[in-house]
């Protein structure tokens, strides 16, 4: 398997040709999923004792399997939170994999970690956190949120021996990402949800929620999780007033900006994030609005030592990494993963190649597209805006439609290869939702999607 022969060379050329064709394709086919039994009937069993050969396996992927996937960078993929990695980032993702760099410790991955840290330095600068703040790249927002929660809980426990055997509690809103509740389960913490009726939470509402806790629960409170751009509607919590309360209560303040974090680079909306510079930790997903390939998240800490106290691992075979001769920045010390790829390298290369100004322009375009879509909806008789656009998200309704009609519309557009736009729920009502990330999405795309609702 590890020998280099002519078959491997030819396979390498085939793979590179596919990658070049895909990178240069601005309108990839909008694939659609098939049931597992249908795929199995077409491709058969692919893992066998003797193998099916690289040429055959690659042909099955190109002809069948990739067509059962939805390309996240399609300009008419406006569902969920899509992505639009730059060609530079995609190309360097190939380089990252081919270079076989282990990104846990400086001793093995110094050059790659240096690249990541250059990109991280820019990310941290967007937040306005103190110069001592820094972070690491993770597999996504879920692992970033988990890493931050673990650091928050361990710091809470470090402050008092009374907390060591107590189950922690955190506060967040019902608009927070689902991973907050999921990761609280992982660390066996309780969550109290602030019902903010799908709107932003304020310091006043947080204060009220804390005051309503029983005394025994108030003592268990170790973190507050605010959101810098909800996935559903792009809503940014009132971070400044929330920070006030967290400081008064001496509670860890985490801001989940997995989706909205890219907008920190946009001058038009940066003021909406005022207060984020007072956070103890922040989550940002470069694979969303910073145009990196999957998977690339990031967690940033105001005080790295808190993260190191929570995450640094010990083991006989790891002691060499602590030696003076191997000293450097060790990403494994600041998040939940030990083994990790240098997933921040594609972002670094794209930033180095294009410069941060182009990133700002591309992010501003997503915000502009949302405002354009909002205006077009207001000018179209059979649809109406549900709430003003926020960041790059627009919620709107088709007048007189039932939930089933939204669902049928979604499948009709998707199955025809035209677009993927899915409904969501807003204040118990089924509505349509646009999320603009890709700067290649055009006004004509918006017009055609709206016209498909007639």
N, C-alpha and C positions, 0 to 999 in steps of 0.2 A: 504493500500500500504506500510505502514511503519512498519508493524508488522513482527516479525521474527517467521517463522513457518517452518515446514519440507519442504514445497515446495521451500522456499527461500534457505534453506540449500542445497537441491539437485541441485537447479539451480546454486548456487555458485560453487559447485563441478564440474558441467558440464562446466561452464565458465573457471574455473581454469585448467581443463583438456585440453580444447581447447587452452588456452594460452600456456600451457607447450608444447603441440604438435607443435604449430606454432613457438614458440621460438626455438625449437630444430630441426626444418625443414630447412635444408640448401638449398634445391631446391624447394621452393613453386611453386605451379601451376601458370603459367603465364596466369592470367585471361584476358578476353577481354570484352569490354562493349557490352551491348545489348540495343536496343531501349527501351524507357520507356514503350511503349505499350506492348512490348514483355515481359518485366519483370512483368508488371501488370497482364498480362494474365496468368503468371505462379504462382505468389504469391498471387494475389488478393489484396483487400483492407486490410491493416494490422491495421489501426487505426479505431476502432469500439467502440460503447458505452460500451460494456461489455468486450472488450479485447479478444485477440485470445489465450492468455496463453503464459507463458514464454517458455515452452518447444517447442511449435509450432513456435513461433517467432524465437527462436534460431536455430531451424532446417531449417527454410526458409533462414536464414542468411548463415548458413554453407553450405547448399546444392545448393543454387541458387545465393544469393546476393553477397557473397564474391568472387564468381567465375566470377562476372561481374566487378571485380576490378583488377587492375594491381599492384602486390606487388612491392613496390619501392626498395626492397632489393634483388630482383632476380639478380643473378650474370650476366645474359645476358640482363638486363635492362640498356642500355647505352644511352638512349634518355634523352633530356631535361637536368636537373641536378637531377640524381637519389639520393638515400640516402641508407645508410646501418647502421641503428642504432645498437649499440652493444646489446647483449642479456641482459647485466647488465642494460643498459639504459631502455630497453623495460620493464624489470621486475619492475624497480623502477617507471616507468610511472604508473603501476598498483598501487603501493604503494602511489604514489602522489595523484591519484584520490581517492583511498580508505580513505586517511587521511583527506580529506575535509578541506584543508588549504586555507584560503583567503589570497592572497599574495600581497595585496595593501599596508598594513600598518603593521609596526613592532608590534603594540599592539596585533594584532590577529595572525600574522604569523611569529613571531620572529625566531623560529627554522628553518622553511623552508627558510626564507629569508637569514638567516645565511648560509645555504647550498648553495643557489644561489650565494651569495656574495663570497664564497670561490672559486666557479668555475669562477665567473666574474673576480676575482683577477688574475687568470691565463690568462684569455683572454686578459686583459689589459696589462699584462706583455709581451705578444707576440707583441703588437703594438709598444712598446718602448715609449709610451706617458709618461709624467711626473707622479710622484708618486701621485699627487693630482687628476689624471684622474680616472674616474670610469664609470660604466654603469649599465643598467638594461636589463633584458630579456623581449622580446616582442613576439608577435604572429608570426613574420616573418620579412623578409627584407622590405616588403612594409610598415608595421607599424613603423619599425625602421627608414626608410628613411623619412616617414612623421613626426615622432617625431623630428628628426634632423632638418628638414626644418622649422618646426614651431619654434624651438629654435633659429635657425639662423635668421629668419625673425624678431622675437620679439627682439633679441639683436640689430639688425639693426635699428629697430624702437626706441628702448630705447636710442640709441646714439644721435638721433636727432628728435625733435618734428616735423620737416618738413616731416619725413617719415611716420608719424602715419596714415595719410589718403591716402598714395600713394600705388599703386599696385606694389608689388615687382617683381623683375626679377632675374632669375638664369641662369647660363651658364652650359652646359654639352655637351657631345659628342653624335653623332648618334649611338655609340656603347653602350651607357648607358642602364641600365635595363629599361624596359617599365614603371616600377613603379615610376620612377623619374618624367616622364611627367604626369602620372596619379595623383600622389600626389600633383604636382604643381597645377593641376586643383582643387583639394580638397581645397587648401589654397588660391585659386584665384590668383596665381602668373603666370607670363609669363615665358616661357622657350625659350632661344636662343640656337639652336643646332650648335655645331662645326662640320662641315663635315670633318671628318678625314679619309674618304675613308676606313672605317672599320679597321683602324689601331689605334695604341695608340695615345693619344693626348699629346703634350709636352707643356712646359711653353711658348715656342716661339709661338705656335699656339694659346694658350690662350691669350697671350699678343696681338696678332694680332686681335683676336676676340673682345677683350675689346676695343681696339683702333678704331675698326670699328663701335662701338656703337655710336648712336647719344648722345649728351650730356645729354638730358633728360632721356634717357635709362641708361646711365652710372650711373646716380644718383640713379636709381632704383635697381641697381645690389646689391644683398645682399648675394649671395652664389655661389660657384662653386662646382659642383659635379663631381669628378673623379671616375674612376672605378679600383678596384684592382682585376681584373680577370673578363672580360666580359663573360656573359652567353654563347654567341654564339661561342666564339673562345678562351676564357681564356686569353685575352690580358690585360696587366697591364699598365695603363697610366704612364707617366713619372712623378711620384709623387713629386720628389724633386724639379724639375724646376717649377712645377705647384704651389707648396707651396711658392716658391720665389715670384711669381707673386701675389698670394693671400695676402701675407704679405705686399708687396709694395702697394697694392690697399686697404688694410684693409678690405678684404672680407672673409667671413666665408668659410673655406675649409672643405668639406665633402668628405669622401672616401667610396664608396659603395663596400664593400668586401663580400657581401652576399654569393656568391659562393666561391670566392678565399680566403676568410679569413682564412680558415683552413690551407692553405699553409704557413701562417706566422710561423707555427710550424716546417716547413720543412727546414732544414739547406741548402739543395741543391738550393732552390729558394728564400730564405728570402731576399737576396740582391736586388731582383727585386722590392721589396716594399719599398726601401729606400725613405724616405720622409714622410712615413705614420705617423711617430712619431710627425710630425708637423701639423697634421690635427686637426681641431676643433671638429670633430665628425666622427665616423666610424660605419658602419653597418657590422655585421657578422651574418651568419645563422648557428648556431650549428646543425640544422636539415639537413644541407647539408653535409659538409665535416668534421664535428666534431662528427658525428655518434650518434646524438640524435634523438629521435622520433619526428615526427611532433606533434605540431608545436612549434618551438623554434628558435626565432631570438634574436638578441641583438643589442643595440645601446650604444656606448661608447662616452663619452664627455671628452674633455680636461678640461673643467670648468663646474662642475656640477651645479653651481649656475645659469649659463645661462639657463640650462634645467629646473631648478626649477622655475625660474622666468616665464618661458613660460607655464609650465604644472601643477604646484601646484594648486589644486582645493580648493575652499572655500564653506562651507555650515554649517548650525547650527549643524547638526548631525555629522560633521567631525571635529569639534573643539577639541574634546577629544583627537584626534590623535596628536594634536600639544602640548598637555599638557606634562609637564616634566615627569610625571609618565609613559607616553606611549612613551617616546622618543626612537628613533632608526632610522634606515634607512628605509624610506618609498618609495618603488618603484613607487607608483602612482604619486609621485612628479616629475618624470623625463621622462615620456612618455605619450602617449595619453590615455591610458586605466586607468580607476579607478578600476573596478572589474577585477581581473586577478588571474589566477592559478599560482602556483609556478613552472612554466614550465622549470626552470633551474635546478630543483632537479634531474631529470634523468641524466643530464650531470654531475652534481656533483658526484652522486653515481658511475657512470662509471669511472670518473677520479679518484675518491678515491679508487675504487676497483683495477683498472688496472695500474694507474700511468701515468704520461704524456709521458714517453718514448715510451710506446706502441702506444699512439696516434700519435706521430711523425713517428713511423715506418709504421703505417697504411696509413698515408697521403703520405709518401714517396712512398709507393707501388702504389698509384694511379698515381703519376707522372711517376714512372717506367713503369707501364702498358701502358701509353700513348706513351712513347718512344719505347717500344717493338712493339706496334701496328704500329707506324710510320715506323719502320724498316721492318716489315712484309709486309706492303703496298708497300714499295719501292722494295721489292723482288718479288712482285706479278705482273704478266704481264698485267692483265686487269684492275688494279686500279692504281691510283697515288696520292701522297700527294699534297694537295692544298696549304698548308702553314705548316711550322714547327710546331710540337706540342707545345702547351703552357699550362702550369700547367697540368691538366689531360684531356685536350681536343685535339682531332685530327680531322681535316677536310680533307676529301679525296673525289676523284671522281671515279666513274666507267666509264671507257672510253666509249664514244659514247652513253651514256644513255641520254634519255630525262627526263624531270621532272616527267612525268607519270610513267616511268619505276622505278624511285626511289620510288614513292608512292606505286606502285604495289608490289615492293619488301618488303616494310615496312609491308603492310597488310598481305602478304603471310607468312612472318615469325611470325608476331604477332598472326594471326588466327590459325596457326598450334601449338601455344604454345611454339615456339622455342626461340624467342628473340624479344625485342622491341628496334629497332634502327631506328630513324627517320631522314629524310633529313632536311636540312636547306638551307638558301640562303647566299652565300658569293660573294660579289661584283656582284650582280645581276645574279649569276649562282646557279642553284640547285646542291647541293653536299651532300655527306653523312657525318655524324658526330658521333664520339664516345665521350662519357664523362665518365671517369672512377672514381668512388667513392668507390665501393665495393672492398675491398682487396681480397675477395673470387673469383672474376673474374679471370679466368685462361687463359693461353696462348692458350690452346685448344679451349676455348670459342671464342677467337679472330679468330683463324684459321677457325673455323666452320662458323662464321658469314661472313668472307671474301669469303669462298667457296660458300656461298649461293648467291653470286653475279655473279657467272659464267654464 
